[in-house]
Amino acid sequence: MGPASRYVKETREAMLAYETEELAALRFSIILTARWEASEDEDSQQRAELRADLSLLRRHFGDKIDEIAMTFGVEEAMKVKDEVERTVVVPRDMKPLKIQRHEQVSSEDSGETSYGL
């Protein structure tokens, strides 16, 4: 194997690792968003927004698998998908952060008010 072949192989492996990490991040987001949407702590409007987000995340997940298949082949894409689905977990005790939405929050340090996100 010549130097150019080694470079191409290393670049391909690095690209596949990058794509795998992106797929894993999407999987993590899907699991966490699904858990958040299913929680009883959210009002119906927030849950509807979370369902829409979840749908979008799932679509991106499928698109990412398609992208990997077009770049690295279907067999490699299925291996990556299976690996990500098997290894990406969200701890059961991990809860979504309570975020104040569109409410005025006072600043403890300066006495100013700002809007919570």
N, C-alpha and C positions, 0 to 999 in steps of 0.2 A: 504494500500500500504506500503510495507516494505521499508527499507533504500536502498536495492539493486535496487528495482523497480523504486524508485524515482531517483536514480543515472542514471539508464538506460534511463529513460524518459528525464531527464535534458540533458544528453549527446546527445540523439537523436535530441532534440530541438536545441541544440547548433550547431550540425552538419548541420541541415537543414537551420538554419540561415546563417551559413558560406557559404553553397552551393548557397543560395539565393543571398547573396552579390556578389559572383563570377558571377552568371548569370546576375545580375544587372550591374556589371562592363563591362561585354561583351556587353550587350545591349547599354550601354552608348557609348562604343567604336564603335559599329556598326553605331549608329546614327551620331556620330561626323565624322567618316570616310566617310559615305555616303554623308554627307553635304560637306565635304572637296572635295571629288571626283567630286561632281556636280558643284563645284565653277568654275568660268571662270578664276580664278587667276593662275591655274596650267597648265603647258605645257602638251602635249599629253603623253610624256613618264612618267611623274609623275602621271598623271591620270590613266594610265595603271597599274602602281605599286599600286596605291590606290585601284583599282578594284580588283587586286589580293589579297590585304590585306583584303578587305571587304569580299571576298569569303571565305577566311580562317576564319575570325571572325564569319561569319554566320555558318560555319561548326562546329566551336568550340561551338557556342551557341546551336546548335542541339545536339551535343555530350554531353554537360552539362545537357541538359534536359533528355537525355537518361540515363545518370549516376544517376540523381536524381530519375528517375522512377525505376531503378534497385535497388536503395538503400531504397527508401521511398514509392514506389508504384506509379502506373501511375496516379491515381487520385490526389495524392499530387503533383506530377510533373506538372500536368496541372494547378493546382491552383497556384503554384509558377510561372509558365510561364505567366499565365494571369495577376497575380499581378505585375510582373516585367514589362510586356509590357504596363500595364496601368499606372504605377507610375514613371518609369524612363523617364525623359525628359531632353533635353539639351536646355538651353535658346536660343532663336532665335538669340540674339545678340552675342552669343559666337562664335568667329571666330578662326580658326586654327592659330597657331603662324607662323609667317614668319620665316622660317629657312633657313639660308644660307647653301648651299650644296657644298662641295668640292671647296670652294673658299678661297683664302688666306685673312685672316682678321688680321689687325694689332692690337696689344695690346696697349691700351692707357697708361697703367701704365709703362711698361718697354720698349716699343719700339720694342718688339719682334714680330714675326709673328707666327700665328698658323692657323690651318685649322678649319673653322666653320663647325658645324655638321648640 
